[in-house]
Amino acid sequence: MGRIYDGLPIAEGIAFAQIRLVRWGVPPVPHRMIPDEEVDVEVARLDEALISAQARLHDLQASTRARLGSMEARIFDPQLLMLEDADLVEGARRYIRENRLTAARAVEWRVLELQAMWIRTSNPMVLDRVNDLEDVLVRVLHSLMGLPEPGDIAGDGGPAIVVARTLTPSLAVQMDPGVVLGIATDLGTRTSHWAILARSLEIPSVGGLVDVSRRVETGEEAILDGRIGRIVVVPDERDRAVYRERRVQIQEWQEELSEIIREDAVTLDGQPVALRANLDIPAEASRAREHGAEGIGLFRTEFLVVGRDSLPEEEEQYDAYRQVVDAFPNRAVVIRTYDLGGDKFPMFLRTPVEANPFLGWRAIRVCLDNLDLFRPQLRAILRATAHGDVRIMIPLVNDVAEIVQVRELLADEEEAFRRDGIPFYGGYKLGCLIETPAAALEAVELARHCDFFSVGTNDLVQYTLAVDRSNARLADLYNPFHPAVVRQLNHVSRAARAAGIEVAVCGEMASNPIGAFLILGLDIGSLSVAWPSLPEMRRMIRSVRAVDARAAARKALAASTSRDVTEELVAGIGTGVDLAAFSGRWSLSVT
């Protein structure tokens, strides 16, 4: 068996290629003092380099807009703003004038100061901002020092899996998917700027691998699976066979896509299932529709604010929501309000220093404390309700009072809309994302105030088991089939059905065949998964019986260990589904 490294899934797909290590970074800058008569010359050189960097970024932004779309092109806005930021520019000029430093040394010192300040005073996961600043520094230094344009990762031009500590937007956007077959990085999450670009380029990618760039060598053979977040280095023949078969199946599904999407998501005994998609950016809506999505079960909206220096305008938000709603006429589009905090904080928010940011100031707590941020989003979503079945979902709800506060804010905006003659649909639905044990245990009361539930199993498992799901060292402890998780899912489902409201699951568990089988058995009739997983989940649903799922779920609820839970589910699913055909981490662990 090859060396296996597990991280975070960034972009779907499987890649076979040799590794190409990319060690981009800040070039060494000689320390040199300049005489008084060269000060003005160095300041002028700095200004020219800043202008040159701006011009190059504008070119990259324009080519990105033409190639991928306006949303992806906006990723370069933070860097353009940095090149005009007085803290950076005036600080560097001051070092030239007062300390007689060269322009290169001055800008390097100032950037290092800003990076240290941001890391010390902001949320620990402000890495995107630091990453953008480093990208700016590299570009300016290359101009000042007469070095070639940064960004050549093509190497010898042969196909490769690029491995790096992290990537920058300007590196990612220049990648040729015909050469770069996969990406693996030590750092990065799905919301990282390079990750968004990688998905748009359809390059299979994995992030959060901790130190993989120090554990592999250029030229080593590797297999990368972006669906589960895994890279297998120096794979053996069994590894190759498993992933070759998986890739063949994906290709077959692609060829059969038009046939698959016409099939109803109905179990063998006639139980219909609402099969929806999760979206990170509006541009993914068309791909989700092509893959058979019956609506959007989770539209993440953080792309509108993360990495920005200013609040997004209401009109910009409305346009983004409208784009997705127009792609799904007469279908549900569930828009999650800003789930900020933890690993996602925009630059314009003053972020507290927190020892445990994922247990701190995040999600609905941030929004209710920042109405200048929250009200425009609510207004934009309300305007979008005039064009389709738009539903509003509140993340990390623990208390009924949070839902009540949101309803009051919405009522205020509705009144203003009626007064101003702004169209909206008054029958929209407001629901909450069940992500904590507190919310699951409070489900009966929450159901009295919500129009629907959606269960975010990723966080529910993490908070229930006190296991950081991004910590590779704890991967064996992160188990969605723990009896405590199964019983909470059952409790939420029963509370929702008793109240007559819909309940869905939008976490990774819904795209795992065993997890989906359990969910169906708990009478949860709506699944929302990453759009590339839609065809296989549709086939899985059509291969099982709901009555078998319910029987297996009853046995799983009585089980005392995670192993017993999975054994009951595997036995219940029987031979109707080839579990080995699924590359999910959990399914492979029980077959």
ROMI-148658 format. One record per residue (C-alpha): residue in three letters; x, z, y. Coordinates in steps of 0.05 Angstrom, whole numbers, plus 32768, in hexadecimal, padded with zeros to 4 digits. Layout:
<tivos>
ALAXZY;...
</tivos>
This chain:
<tivos>
MET800080008000;GLY80197FF08046;ARG80238022807E;ILE7FDF8030809C;TYR7FD5804580E5;ASP7F90805780FE;GLY7F7B80558147;LEU7F3F80408170;PRO7F197FFF8165;ILE7F207FD581A4;ALA7F0D7F8D8192;GLU7EEF7F748151;GLY7F127F468120;ILE7F497F4480EC;ALA7F8F7F2880F8;PHE7FC87F1880C8;ALA800B7F0C80E9;GLN80517F2680F6;ILE805A7F5D8129;ARG80777F4D816D;LEU808B7F8B8193;VAL80817F8481DE;ARG80A87FB68208;TRP80937FA5824F;GLY80A27FD68286;VAL80C37FE682C7;PRO81077FC482CD;PRO81427FF282DE;VAL814C7FF58329;PRO819380018344;HIS8198803A8375;ARG81B6801F83B6;MET81B6803883FD;ILE81B180048435;PRO81D08005847A;ASP81A4800D84B8;GLU81A77FC384C9;GLU81877FB08486;VAL814A7FDD848D;ASP811C7FAA84AD;VAL81337F75847C;GLU81217FA28441;VAL80DD7FB3845E;ALA80D07F698467;ARG80E67F5C841F;LEU80B67F918407;ASP807C7F73842F;GLU808C7F2E8413;ALA808D7F4983CC;LEU80497F6B83D6;ILE802C7F2A83F1;SER80497F0383B7;ALA802C7F358385;GLN7FE87F3083A7;ALA7FEA7EE583A3;ARG7FFC7EE68359;LEU7FC57F18834A;HIS7F927EED836F;ASP7FA97EB28345;LEU7FA07EDC8305;GLN7F5D7EF4831D;ALA7F457EAD832B;SER7F5D7E9382E8;THR7F3C7ECE82C5;ARG7EFB7EC182E9;ALA7EFC7E7982D3;ARG7F117E89828C;LEU7EEA7EC9827D;GLY7EBA7ED982B5;SER7EB27F0082F5;MET7EAB7F4482D4;GLU7EEF7F3D82B1;ALA7F0F7F2282F0;ARG7EFB7F618315;ILE7F2C7F8882EA;PHE7F637F72831A;ASP7F407F918357;PRO7F627FD5834F;GLN7FA77FB68350;LEU7F977F8C838D;LEU7F7E7FCB83B0;MET7FBE7FEF839D;LEU7FE97FBA83BE;GLU7FC57FC98400;ASP7FC2801483F7;ALA7FE3803A8430;ASP7FFC80718402;LEU8024803F83DB;VAL8039800D8411;GLU8048803C844A;GLY8069806D841B;ALA809980378403;ARG80A78020844A;ARG80B68067845E;TYR80E9806F8426;ILE810C8030843F;ARG810E80478487;GLU811C8091847D;ASN81458092843D;ARG8168804E8444;LEU8151803883FF;THR814B7FF083E9;ALA81047FD583E6;ALA81067FD6839A;ARG811D801E8396;ALA80EC803483CC;VAL80AF801683AA;GLU80C580328366;TRP80CC80788383;ARG8088807683A5;VAL8065805D8366;LEU80858093833C;GLU806C80C7836E;LEU802580AC836C;GLN802580AA8320;ALA803D80F1831B;MET80088107834E;TRP7FCF80E4832A;ILE7FE380FF82E6;ARG7FEB81458301;THR7FAC814A832C;SER7F7A811D8307;ASN7F58811982C4;PRO7F8C8111828D;MET7F6D80CF8278;VAL7F7B80AC82BB;LEU7FAA807F8294;ASP7F88803E82AA;ARG7F99804D82F2;VAL7FE1805F82E2;ASN7FE5802082B6;ASP7FCC7FF582F0;LEU7FFE8013831F;GLU8037800782EF;ASP80207FBF82E8;VAL80237FB88334;LEU80687FD88336;VAL80847FA88301;ARG80697F6C8326;VAL80857F82836A;LEU80C97F94834D;HIS80CF7F528329;SER80C47F2F836B;LEU80F67F5B8391;MET812B7F55835B;GLY81247F0B834E;LEU810E7F168306;PRO80E07EE582E1;GLU80957EED82E2;PRO80817F2882B5;GLY80517F19827E;ASP80737EEB824C;ILE80617F088208;ALA805E7EC681E3;GLY80A37ED081C5;ASP80B47E968198;GLY806D7E7C819E;GLY805B7E8C8156;PRO801B7EB38145;ALA80257EFF814A;ILE80047F43814E;VAL801C7F608190;VAL802F7FAA818D;ALA803D7FD081CD;ARG8039801581EA;THR80027FFB8217;LEU7FF07FBB823B;THR7FDE7FA88281;PRO7FA57F7B8298;SER7FD57F4682B0;LEU7FF87F44826C;ALA7FB67F438245;VAL7F967F0B826D;GLN7FD07EDC8261;MET7FCC7EE28216;ASP7FBD7EA481ED;PRO7F8E7EB781B3;GLY7FAE7E7F818C;VAL7FF17EA3818F;VAL7FDE7EED8197;LEU7FB37EF8815A;GLY7FAD7F438163;ILE7FC07F7D8190;ALA7FD47FC4817E;THR7FE77FF981B2;ASP7FFA804281B3;LEU7FCB804F81EE;GLY7F8980338204;THR7F3E803981F7;ARG7F04800781F8;THR7EFD80118243;SER7F4780028253;HIS7F4E7FC5827F;TRP7F787F9F824D;ALA7F467FB08216;ILE7F0C7F91823C;LEU7F357F518245;ALA7F4A7F5181FB;ARG7F007F5381E6;SER7EF07F1A8216;LEU7F2A7EF281F8;GLU7F117F0581B2;ILE7F557F20819C;PRO7F4D7F568166;SER7F6A7F968183;VAL7F777FDE8173;GLY7F8B801581A5;GLY7F9A805F81A2;LEU7FCE8058816B;VAL7FF8808F818B;ASP803F8077817B;VAL803980398150;SER80678012817F;ARG809F80418169;ARG808F803B811F;VAL808F7FF08116;GLU80C17FB7811F;THR80BB7F708137;GLY80B47F4280FC;GLU80907F7380CE;GLU80527F5780AD;ALA80117F7980C1;ILE7FC57F7580BB;LEU7F9C7F8D80F6;ASP7F527FA080F0;GLY7F327FA78134;ARG7EEF7FBB8118;ILE7F067FFF80FD;GLY7F4580078127;ARG7F7B7FFF80F2;ILE7FBE7FDC80E9;VAL7FDE7FD580A5;VAL80297FC980AA;VAL804F7FA78071;PRO800E7FA08048;ASP80127F997FFD;GLU7FEC7F657FD6;ARG7FAF7F917FCD;ASP7FAB7F9B8019;ARG7FB07F508024;ALA7F7B7F427FF0;VAL7F4A7F74800E;TYR7F527F598055;ARG7F547F108040;GLU7F117F1A801D;ARG7EF77F3F805A;ARG7F0C7F068087;VAL7EED7ED28059;GLN7EAC7EF8805C;ILE7EAF7EFA80A8;GLN7EBB7EAF80AA;GLU7E817EA4807A;TRP7E557ECF80A5;GLN7E6A7EA780E2;GLU7E577E6780BE;GLU7E157E8580A7;LEU7E067EA580EA;SER7DCE7E7780FD;GLU7DAC7E8680BB;ILE7DB97ED180BD;ILE7D9E7EDC8103;ARG7D5C7EBB80F0;GLU7D527EEE80B9;ASP7D287F2C80CA;ALA7D4B7F6F80C6;VAL7D1C7F898090;THR7D2B7FB18051;LEU7D197F96800C;ASP7CDA7FC0800C;GLY7CC37FA88051;GLN7CDD7FDD8081;PRO7CEF7FBC80C4;VAL7D2D7FD480E9;ALA7D3C7FC78133;LEU7D837FAC8133;ARG7DA17FAE8179;ALA7DE67FA78198;ASN7E167FD381BF;LEU7E357FB381FD;ASP7E717FC48228;ILE7E6A7F8D825C;PRO7E327F5B826D;ALA7E5B7F1F8254;GLU7E517F39820D;ALA7E057F308211;SER7E067EE781FE;ARG7E327EF581C1;ALA7E047F2D81AC;ARG7DC87EFF81B0;GLU7DED7EC98188;HIS7DFB7EFD8152;GLY7DB27F10814B;ALA7DAA7F4D8177;GLU7D617F628180;GLY7D717F8081C3;ILE7DA67FB081DE;GLY7DA77FF781C4;LEU7DE1800E81EF;PHE7DF97FEC822E;ARG7E3580148247;THR7E3B80118293;GLU7E7F803082A0;PHE7E9E7FEB82AA;LEU7E7D7FEC82EF;VAL7EA580288308;VAL7EE3803782DE;GLY7F2380228301;ARG7F0280188344;ASP7F1280368388;SER7ECB803283A2;LEU7E838039838B;PRO7E637FFA8370;GLU7E2C7FDD839B;GLU7DE57FE28382;GLU7DDF7F968383;GLU7E1D7F8D8356;GLN7DFF7FBE8324;TYR7DBB7F9C8325;ASP7DDB7F588318;ALA7E017F7382DC;TYR7DC27F9382BE;ARG7D987F5582CD;GLN7DCA7F2982A8;VAL7DC07F508268;VAL7D747F578270;ASP7D6E7F0B827B;ALA7D947F008239;PHE7D5F7F298213;PRO7D197F18822D;ASN7CE37F43820E;ARG7D187F6E81EB;ALA7D2E7FB581F9;VAL7D6C7FBE8223;VAL7D8380068223;ILE7DB18014825F;ARG7DDA8053825A;THR7DE98073829D;TYR7E31808182AF;ASP7E5480A78277;LEU7E8F80BB82A2;GLY7EC280F18294;GLY7EED80FC8256;ASP7F1280BA8253;LYS7EEC8096828C;PHE7EF280A982D5;PRO7EEF807B8311;MET7F2480828347;PHE7EF18094837D;LEU7EDB80D5835B;ARG7F0181158365;THR7F0E8129831E;PRO7F1B8171830B;VAL7F57818682E2;GLU7F38819A829F;ALA7F5981B58261;ASN7F2281958236;PRO7F068159825D;PHE7ED881438224;LEU7EB681878229;GLY7EB781888274;TRP7E9B816482B0;ARG7E8181238293;ALA7E4580F58289;ILE7E03810E82A7;ARG7E27814B82C5;VAL7E52811D82EF;CYS7E1680F28304;LEU7DE9812B8319;ASP7E2381478343;ASN7E3081038364;LEU7DED80E6837B;ASP7E1180B383A6;LEU7E2A80968365;PHE7DEB80A3833B;ARG7DB2808E8369;PRO7DCA80468373;GLN7DD0803E8327;LEU7D898058831C;ARG7D7080298352;ALA7D937FEE8333;ILE7D787FFD82EE;LEU7D328007830A;ARG7D367FC3832B;ALA7D4B7FA582E9;THR7D0B7FC082C8;ALA7CE47F8A82ED;HIS7D057F5682BF;GLY7CFE7F73827A;ASP7CF97FAF824B;VAL7D2F7FD8826C;ARG7D38801F8254;ILE7D6380558274;MET7D8E80828248;ILE7DB080C28260;PRO7DF180D6823D;LEU7E07811B8227;VAL7DC5813D8234;ASN7DC48186821E;ASP7D8A81A28245;VAL7D43818E8257;ALA7D53819D82A0;GLU7D83816282A2;ILE7D4C8132828D;VAL7D1C815182BF;GLN7D4E814882F7;VAL7D5880FF82E5;ARG7D0C80F382E4;GLU7D0781128329;LEU7D3D80E48344;LEU7D1A80A88325;ALA7CD880BE8343;ASP7CF880C08388;GLU7D13807A8380;GLU7CD180608365;GLU7CAE807A83A2;ALA7CE1805883CF;PHE7CD9801783A9;ARG7C8D801983B1;ARG7C95802783FB;ASP7CC77FEE8404;GLY7CA37FBD83D6;ILE7CDD7FB883A4;PRO7CC37FA2835F;PHE7CCE7FCC8321;TYR7CA97FDC82E1;GLY7C8B802282E2;GLY7C8480268297;TYR7CCF80278287;LYS7CE9805A8255;LEU7D1A80928261;GLY7D4080B08227;CYS7D7D80D98216;LEU7DBB80CF81EB;ILE7DBF810781B7;GLU7E0A811581B3;THR7E12816081AB;PRO7DF88195817B;ALA7DD481B581B5;ALA7DAC817681C2;ALA7D9E816C8178;LEU7D8581B48171;GLU7D5C81AD81B0;ALA7D3E816A8199;VAL7CF781848193;GLU7CF5819A81DC;LEU7D1C815E81F5;ALA7CEA813081D2;ARG7CB3814C8200;HIS7CD98130823C;CYS7CF780F08220;ASP7CD980AC820E;PHE7D0E809F81D9;PHE7D4D80BC81B9;SER7D8E809A81A7;VAL7DC180BE817D;GLY7E0A80B48190;THR7E2980C6814D;ASN7E7180BE8165;ASP7E6C80FA8194;LEU7E3981208169;VAL7E6B8121812F;GLN7EA48133815E;TYR7E80816D817E;THR7E608186813E;LEU7EA281898118;ALA7ECE819B8154;VAL7EFA815F8142;ASP7F1781308176;ARG7F0480EB815B;SER7F3E80CA817F;ASN7F7280F9815F;ALA7F9280D48125;ARG7FAB81178108;LEU7F63812D80FF;ALA7F4880EC80E3;ASP7F3A810B809E;LEU7F0F814180BF;TYR7EE4811180E7;ASN7EAD810680B4;PRO7E6880EC80C8;PHE7E4D81008084;HIS7E59814A808D;PRO7E19816F8079;ALA7E12818D80BF;VAL7E11814880DE;VAL7DDF812D80AB;ARG7DAF816880B7;GLN7DB3815F8103;LEU7DA2811580FC;ASN7D66812880D1;HIS7D4F815D8103;VAL7D53812B813D;SER7D2D80F68116;ARG7CF681268103;ALA7CEF8140814B;ALA7CEA80F98166;ARG7CB780E38132;ALA7C8D8121813E;ALA7C8C81108189;GLY7C7D80C7817C;ILE7CBC80AC819D;GLU7CEF807B8183;VAL7D3280948169;ALA7D6F80678161;VAL7DB8806F814E;CYS7DED804C8178;GLY7E2E806A815E;GLU7E60804E812C;MET7E39806D80F3;ALA7E04803880FD;SER7E35800080EC;ASN7E4E802080AC;PRO7E24800C806F;ILE7E2080528052;GLY7E1180708097;ALA7DDB803C80A5;PHE7DBC804A8060;LEU7DB980948071;ILE7D9B808580B6;LEU7D64805A8097;GLY7D5880918064;LEU7D4D80C3809D;ASP7D15809580B7;ILE7D3E807E80F3;GLY7D28803680FD;SER7D56801D8133;LEU7DA1800F812E;SER7DCF7FF88166;VAL7E147FDE8153;ALA7E4E7FB58170;TRP7E367F6D8173;PRO7E697F518141;SER7E4C7F81810C;LEU7E047F688114;PRO7E047F3380DD;GLU7E217F6080A7;MET7DF27F9980BA;ARG7DB77F6A80B7;ARG7DCC7F548071;MET7DD67F9D805D;ILE7D907FB08075;ARG7D717F76804E;SER7D967F8D800E;VAL7D7A7FD48008;ARG7D377FF57FFF;ALA7D1E80288031;VAL7D0080527FF9;ASP7D4580577FD9;ALA7D64806B801B;ARG7D3180A28025;ALA7D3D80BD7FDF;ALA7D8980BC7FEA;ALA7D8180DE802E;ARG7D598116800F;LYS7D9081237FDD;ALA7DC5811E8014;LEU7DA08152803D;ALA7DA581828002;ALA7DEF81757FF7;SER7E2181AB8008;THR7E6081818014;SER7E72813F8036;ARG7E8881237FF3;ASP7E4481347FD5;VAL7E218113800F;THR7E4880D28007;GLU7E4080D27FBC;GLU7DF480D87FC2;LEU7DF2809F7FF4;VAL7E2080717FCC;ALA7DF6807E7F8E;GLY7DB780707FB6;ILE7DD080307FD5;GLY7DDF80177F8E;THR7DF97FD17F81;GLY7DCE7FAF7FB6;VAL7E067FB47FE9;ASP7E4F7FA47FDA;LEU7E707FDE7FFD;ALA7EB57FC17FF2;ALA7EA17F86801E;PHE7E9D7FB48059;SER7EDE7FC6807C;GLY7EC58005809B;ARG7EF380418094;TRP7EBD806D8076;SER7EA4803B8043;LEU7EEA802E8029;SER7EF480788020;VAL7EBA80807FF0;THR7EC080427FC4;
</tivos>
